[in-house]
């Protein structure tokens, strides 16, 4: 899978877990170890970026909901003490 292609977060995480398992098993060919570590580093960076992006999107959406709720004023139930 090339670095230029967009992959899903879950697929990236799955690939990362597989690479980590291979490295931890100590069965990875020494000639491939460098490539696997580079790929793992890329996947970690990719996952962190996706997490940060998603966190910002969620914060923005929640902020917009809060602003809409404040602009609308209290609901009838809130006004009646329920």
C-alpha positions, 0 to 999 in steps of 0.5 A: 500500500503506497503512502499516497493512497488514503486509507481508513483509520481502522485499516491503518491501525490494523496494519500497524498492529500487524507490523508491531506483532511481526517485529515483536515476534523477532521473526522479521527478516533483518533486511525488511526491518527498516522498511517495516519500522518506516511504515509503522512510523508513517502509520502512527503519524497518519493515525495521530493526524486522523485522531486530531482531525476527528477531535477538532470536527467533534469539538466544532460540531458540539460548539455549534450545537451549544451555540444553537441551543443558547440562541434558542433560549430555554426549552419549555421544560427548562422554563417550568423547572423540569 
